[in-house]
Amino acid sequence: MRTFTNHFILLVGVLVMIAPILLMFFASTESSANLRADGMQMKFGQHIIENYNTILSYKSGFIDEVTPLAMLINSLIVAVGVALLTTILSFLTAYSVVYFKFKLATGVFWLVLILSLIHISEPTRRTPIS
């Protein structure tokens, strides 16, 4: 009985956490007129292809040639590249730490681990509001 209760509580928690996300996704499949008239509903709308095509093909940027789909592809390429390089560096470090005995092996291991977990990003630049 205790296992059932624990699983039931976890399932209710998952439903509470995922319900707003599902509601937003279902709302994105409706037209604006339907949303104004009927409100948000937990069902698929008829305009999913039109809405997502409009969103993914919207051109913006300095010269109006950048689409959100191009930005998503760029982010995917960068994320996969960083993940692969981090994995390769970690494999090489693990190999050297295991097979070659040297004094700073533990320090090198922790340095690589910490550097692979820290997000290094470019500092944001503040621009004056004009």
C-alpha positions as YAML, in Angstrom:
chain: A
units: angstrom
residues:
- id: 1
  name: MET
  ca: [0.00, 0.00, 0.00]
- id: 2
  name: ARG
  ca: [2.87, 2.37, 0.78]
- id: 3
  name: THR
  ca: [4.40, 1.85, -2.68]
- id: 4
  name: PHE
  ca: [1.06, 2.61, -4.32]
- id: 5
  name: THR
  ca: [0.70, 5.80, -2.28]
- id: 6
  name: ASN
  ca: [4.22, 6.94, -3.18]
- id: 7
  name: HIS
  ca: [3.64, 6.27, -6.87]
- id: 8
  name: PHE
  ca: [0.28, 8.01, -6.75]
- id: 9
  name: ILE
  ca: [1.82, 11.12, -5.16]
- id: 10
  name: LEU
  ca: [4.61, 11.15, -7.75]
- id: 11
  name: LEU
  ca: [2.12, 10.76, -10.60]
- id: 12
  name: VAL
  ca: [-0.03, 13.62, -9.29]
- id: 13
  name: GLY
  ca: [3.11, 15.77, -8.99]
- id: 14
  name: VAL
  ca: [4.11, 14.97, -12.57]
- id: 15
  name: LEU
  ca: [0.63, 15.86, -13.83]
- id: 16
  name: VAL
  ca: [0.64, 19.14, -11.90]
- id: 17
  name: MET
  ca: [4.03, 20.07, -13.35]
- id: 18
  name: ILE
  ca: [3.30, 19.05, -16.95]
- id: 19
  name: ALA
  ca: [-0.28, 20.39, -17.22]
- id: 20
  name: PRO
  ca: [0.69, 24.06, -17.89]
- id: 21
  name: ILE
  ca: [3.20, 22.98, -20.54]
- id: 22
  name: LEU
  ca: [0.59, 20.83, -22.27]
- id: 23
  name: LEU
  ca: [-1.93, 23.67, -22.04]
- id: 24
  name: MET
  ca: [0.50, 26.06, -23.75]
- id: 25
  name: PHE
  ca: [1.25, 23.49, -26.46]
- id: 26
  name: PHE
  ca: [-2.45, 22.85, -27.11]
- id: 27
  name: ALA
  ca: [-3.09, 26.61, -27.20]
- id: 28
  name: SER
  ca: [-0.36, 27.00, -29.82]
- id: 29
  name: THR
  ca: [-2.37, 24.77, -32.16]
- id: 30
  name: GLU
  ca: [-5.44, 27.03, -32.09]
- id: 31
  name: SER
  ca: [-6.09, 30.18, -34.08]
- id: 32
  name: SER
  ca: [-6.18, 33.54, -32.29]
- id: 33
  name: ALA
  ca: [-9.90, 33.90, -32.96]
- id: 34
  name: ASN
  ca: [-10.64, 30.51, -31.39]
- id: 35
  name: LEU
  ca: [-8.53, 31.36, -28.35]
- id: 36
  name: ARG
  ca: [-10.39, 34.65, -27.88]
- id: 37
  name: ALA
  ca: [-13.79, 33.03, -28.32]
- id: 38
  name: ASP
  ca: [-13.34, 29.73, -26.47]
- id: 39
  name: GLY
  ca: [-10.30, 30.31, -24.27]
- id: 40
  name: MET
  ca: [-7.54, 27.79, -23.74]
- id: 41
  name: GLN
  ca: [-8.61, 24.15, -23.94]
- id: 42
  name: MET
  ca: [-6.85, 20.83, -23.40]
- id: 43
  name: LYS
  ca: [-7.27, 19.60, -26.97]
- id: 44
  name: PHE
  ca: [-5.48, 19.93, -30.28]
- id: 45
  name: GLY
  ca: [-6.58, 22.70, -32.60]
- id: 46
  name: GLN
  ca: [-6.88, 22.70, -36.37]
- id: 47
  name: HIS
  ca: [-4.10, 25.23, -37.05]
- id: 48
  name: ILE
  ca: [-0.95, 23.46, -35.87]
- id: 49
  name: ILE
  ca: [0.76, 23.38, -39.29]
- id: 50
  name: GLU
  ca: [-0.09, 26.99, -40.10]
- id: 51
  name: ASN
  ca: [0.99, 28.33, -36.70]
- id: 52
  name: TYR
  ca: [4.31, 26.50, -36.54]
- id: 53
  name: ASN
  ca: [5.08, 27.25, -40.19]
- id: 54
  name: THR
  ca: [4.49, 30.94, -39.48]
- id: 55
  name: ILE
  ca: [6.68, 30.86, -36.38]
- id: 56
  name: LEU
  ca: [9.56, 28.88, -37.88]
- id: 57
  name: SER
  ca: [9.67, 30.88, -41.12]
- id: 58
  name: TYR
  ca: [9.42, 34.37, -39.55]
- id: 59
  name: LYS
  ca: [12.38, 36.40, -40.80]
- id: 60
  name: SER
  ca: [14.12, 38.80, -38.45]
- id: 61
  name: GLY
  ca: [17.54, 40.20, -37.71]
- id: 62
  name: PHE
  ca: [19.40, 43.16, -39.13]
- id: 63
  name: ILE
  ca: [18.72, 42.20, -42.75]
- id: 64
  name: ASP
  ca: [15.54, 40.13, -42.23]
- id: 65
  name: GLU
  ca: [17.11, 36.85, -43.30]
- id: 66
  name: VAL
  ca: [17.41, 34.97, -40.01]
- id: 67
  name: THR
  ca: [14.62, 32.52, -39.17]
- id: 68
  name: PRO
  ca: [13.97, 30.78, -35.85]
- id: 69
  name: LEU
  ca: [14.53, 27.45, -37.62]
- id: 70
  name: ALA
  ca: [18.02, 28.59, -38.64]
- id: 71
  name: MET
  ca: [18.69, 29.68, -35.06]
- id: 72
  name: LEU
  ca: [17.55, 26.28, -33.74]
- id: 73
  name: ILE
  ca: [19.83, 24.49, -36.20]
- id: 74
  name: ASN
  ca: [22.73, 26.74, -35.20]
- id: 75
  name: SER
  ca: [22.10, 26.03, -31.50]
- id: 76
  name: LEU
  ca: [21.95, 22.29, -32.21]
- id: 77
  name: ILE
  ca: [25.27, 22.38, -34.06]
- id: 78
  name: VAL
  ca: [26.96, 24.33, -31.24]
- id: 79
  name: ALA
  ca: [25.50, 22.10, -28.50]
- id: 80
  name: VAL
  ca: [26.48, 18.86, -30.25]
- id: 81
  name: GLY
  ca: [29.98, 20.22, -30.95]
- id: 82
  name: VAL
  ca: [30.52, 21.28, -27.34]
- id: 83
  name: ALA
  ca: [29.20, 17.94, -26.04]
- id: 84
  name: LEU
  ca: [31.46, 15.96, -28.37]
- id: 85
  name: LEU
  ca: [34.56, 18.01, -27.57]
- id: 86
  name: THR
  ca: [33.89, 17.78, -23.84]
- id: 87
  name: THR
  ca: [33.42, 14.02, -24.08]
- id: 88
  name: ILE
  ca: [36.60, 13.55, -26.12]
- id: 89
  name: LEU
  ca: [38.61, 15.71, -23.69]
- id: 90
  name: SER
  ca: [37.22, 13.76, -20.74]
- id: 91
  name: PHE
  ca: [38.08, 10.41, -22.37]
- id: 92
  name: LEU
  ca: [41.63, 11.54, -23.07]
- id: 93
  name: THR
  ca: [42.03, 12.84, -19.53]
- id: 94
  name: ALA
  ca: [40.64, 9.64, -18.04]
- id: 95
  name: TYR
  ca: [43.00, 7.58, -20.18]
- id: 96
  name: SER
  ca: [46.02, 9.58, -19.09]
- id: 97
  name: VAL
  ca: [45.02, 9.54, -15.41]
- id: 98
  name: VAL
  ca: [44.45, 5.75, -15.38]
- id: 99
  name: TYR
  ca: [47.38, 4.52, -17.48]
- id: 100
  name: PHE
  ca: [50.09, 7.03, -16.64]
- id: 101
  name: LYS
  ca: [51.00, 7.44, -12.99]
- id: 102
  name: PHE
  ca: [52.01, 10.99, -12.10]
- id: 103
  name: LYS
  ca: [51.76, 13.17, -9.02]
- id: 104
  name: LEU
  ca: [49.09, 15.60, -10.22]
- id: 105
  name: ALA
  ca: [46.69, 12.95, -11.58]
- id: 106
  name: THR
  ca: [44.01, 13.69, -8.99]
- id: 107
  name: GLY
  ca: [44.34, 17.43, -9.49]
- id: 108
  name: VAL
  ca: [44.11, 17.10, -13.27]
- id: 109
  name: PHE
  ca: [41.03, 14.90, -12.89]
- id: 110
  name: TRP
  ca: [39.26, 17.44, -10.67]
- id: 111
  name: LEU
  ca: [40.30, 20.34, -12.88]
- id: 112
  name: VAL
  ca: [38.82, 18.71, -15.98]
- id: 113
  name: LEU
  ca: [35.68, 17.71, -14.11]
- id: 114
  name: ILE
  ca: [35.10, 21.20, -12.76]
- id: 115
  name: LEU
  ca: [35.83, 22.87, -16.11]
- id: 116
  name: SER
  ca: [33.45, 20.53, -17.92]
- id: 117
  name: LEU
  ca: [30.67, 21.37, -15.47]
- id: 118
  name: ILE
  ca: [31.12, 25.15, -15.43]
- id: 119
  name: HIS
  ca: [29.25, 27.03, -18.12]
- id: 120
  name: ILE
  ca: [31.61, 29.49, -19.74]
- id: 121
  name: SER
  ca: [29.83, 32.20, -21.67]
- id: 122
  name: GLU
  ca: [30.63, 35.55, -23.12]
- id: 123
  name: PRO
  ca: [29.86, 38.37, -20.69]
- id: 124
  name: THR
  ca: [26.81, 40.39, -21.62]
- id: 125
  name: ARG
  ca: [27.41, 43.85, -22.94]
- id: 126
  name: ARG
  ca: [25.28, 46.67, -21.68]
- id: 127
  name: THR
  ca: [24.16, 49.10, -24.31]
- id: 128
  name: PRO
  ca: [22.78, 52.52, -23.51]
- id: 129
  name: ILE
  ca: [19.07, 52.94, -24.09]
- id: 130
  name: SER
  ca: [18.44, 55.55, -26.70]
...
